């Protein structure tokens, strides 16, 4: 984790601490959506900078660690280190899983909302297409789907793919052409499938 990155996380954590400390001032008799949205957005940014998937378990871990730090009046440095260790541990667990244990047979399918955040960065239309249609319906090999999910996470191009879903002439779109050059193998199949469903 670089010095600049660590500094950003520390600043965000200090902001997060302030939000947690202000909980006593929030009227919970009426759900304060703005307050909870601010908490969630701050947590999401922190998790992203640390390299943890945007999963409810990670939000909960961050919240618990931060609340303890607030009560103990400790600074953000400890949280950064603990969350970094959590990130490394999760990555080790992912790396140690082979494709057979991640993608078991269709009778024992995992919940995609549990495994896709680790593999693809989050759950999105393309990752669900790869998992549900290409793996279980079209018979792609586990390794093929895993490789595509890892590339999707590396390229961080979910928003670009989302934009292509609104372009019926996507084959002539520079974004589509560039993503093809970068190695996404099943994007064409996804967009063809997607546009066929919204005619």
C-alpha positions, 0 to 999 in steps of 0.5 A, a space after each residue: 500500500 503506497 504512502 499516498 494511498 494510506 494517507 487517503 485512507 487515513 483521511 477517509 477514516 477520520 471522516 468516518 470517525 466523525 460520522 460515527 461519533 455524531 450518531 448520538 445526534 441522529 434522530 433514529 425515530 425516523 430513518 435518517 437516509 442521508 446519514 446512512 448514505 454518507 456512512 455507506 459511501 465512506 465505507 465503500 471508498 475505504 474498502 475500495 482503497 484498501 482493496 476489499 470487495 464491496 461486500 456486506 461482511 466487509 462493511 460490517 468488519 469496518 464498522 465494528 473496528 471503527 466503533 471500537 477505535 472510537 470508543 477506545 479513542 485510538 487513531 486511524 493507523 490501527 484500522 488501516 493495518 487491520 483492514 490491510 491484513 483482512 484484505 491479504 487474508 481474503 486474497 489468500 483464500 481466493 488464490 487458494 481456491 481452485 476453479 472446481 471449489 469456486 464453481 461446483 456443479 450446477 446442483 451445488 451452485 454458489 450464490 453469485 452475490 457471495 462469490 462474484 464480488 471477490 472475483 469481479 470486484 462487484 456483481 454486475 450484468 456482465 459477471 452475472 451473464 458469465 456465471 449464469 449463462 456462459 458457465 451453467 447454460 453454455 458449458 464454458 470451462 470454469 477456468 475460462 469464466 474465471 479468467 474473464 472475471 479476473 480480467 474484468 476486475 483488472 480492467 475495472 470497465 463495468 461502467 464502460 460495458 454498462 454504457 454499451 448496453 445503451 448503444 444498439 450500434 455498439 459494434 462501431 463504438 470505440 469503447 467496444 473495440 478497445 475492450 475487445 483489444 484488451 481481451 474480453 472474450 465474451 463481451 460480444 456474446 453478452 451485448 448480443 444477448 442483452 440487446 436481443 432482450 430489449 427489442 
